[in-house]
Amino acid sequence: MSTSVSPDLRRIWRGVRVPLALLLLVFLTGLVLLLSRGDQTTGALEPGSYEPQGARALAKLLGAEGVDVRAAHTFDEASGSLGNATLLVTRPDLVPPGKLAELRDRSAHVVLVAPGPETLFGLLPGVHPAGTGEVRALGPDCTVGAAVAAGEATMGGLRYRTTDPGARSCYRDGGNGTLVQVGDGHGTVTLLGTPAPLTNDRIADQGNAALTMRLLGQHPRLVWYLPSADDPALGVDKKSITDLIPVGWRFGAIQAGIAVLLLALWRTRRLGPVVAEPLPVVVRAAETAEGRARLYRRGGAAGHAGETLREASRARLRSVLGLPADAEVAALVESVSARSGRGGAEVGAVLYGPPPADDAALVRLADELDRLENEVERL
């Protein structure tokens, strides 16, 4: 009979039940909070987002004035909602200029938030970027009706220089406008250098609400287009990472790889045969047995140590008596009893009895096993 010192399932359960209960409580709390929030939209300039950088407040104001605000997250959604409508594009640089021109041709008024040079070159060749400035309160100083009616507003950010005689610049910073409006045969296009006047945390500042409501509420429907990089309709101009790596870098990487391969082959040829070396430390068997005994004693595993002694004695007795290694208990006890002259019950108690309860019982068991082996080997 062996005594195991490994933890059983009951001990494992007692150890982990408190952490598991805490994890379950955290999970359930998060689930309740998530369900209590309901279906909410998040993200910058999202018309349904209550976050500081969202635009829920502006969307509600426009809706209260009778404007049908339709959020579009893909090019197909935006294109299908146009007509006699205003189109707001929150990230125009994600839309290829050709597709952006297609949307402009189908809209009555287009408002672009902070477009970059590539977008301007493809859509408004007469408008050019002129650096960036601080977002702060600026006066309109122009003839655009929405800006004149709003007065001072939170503008700035990207600045635009115009060479188009029909373009009007407002909220100038350093001589260049941060709101530019261009009217042509395709309709009106308005550029905003910053999204600040649209956001929840700035809509109540200065004349931001008046400016944005007049710009976006000129028509009965507003298509609020929020482009994303994962829109399949915008993937025509995507480039793989290998296309973004300069050609010289690619050739350099290939040459470096060839050099490393040649170096590895050269070094491999210089490797000699495997050399067998002696072990740095030789531990004697007696020291190993003594160290193992100390571990048993420290762990209070007298029963386990006793079973180890019995198994070793049984193995030696089977060898002396010519019995196979898988000999049954009765066969071993009968053979030892016949050889030593002891009774079967006495031999069975020594070889298969209960485990010793303490160190003293372990010592007595070791002595009994030693005497029994000596009696068998003498005859």
Helices and strands as residue ranges (DSSP letters): H 9-37, H 56-64, E 68-72, H 75-80, E 86-89, G 92-94, H 97-105, E 109-113, H 117-123, E 127-138, H 145-150, E 153-162, E 167-173, E 176-184, E 187-192, G 196-198, H 208-216, E 221-225, G 232-237, H 241-244, H 247-269, H 285-298, H 302-321, H 329-340, H 344-352, H 359-378
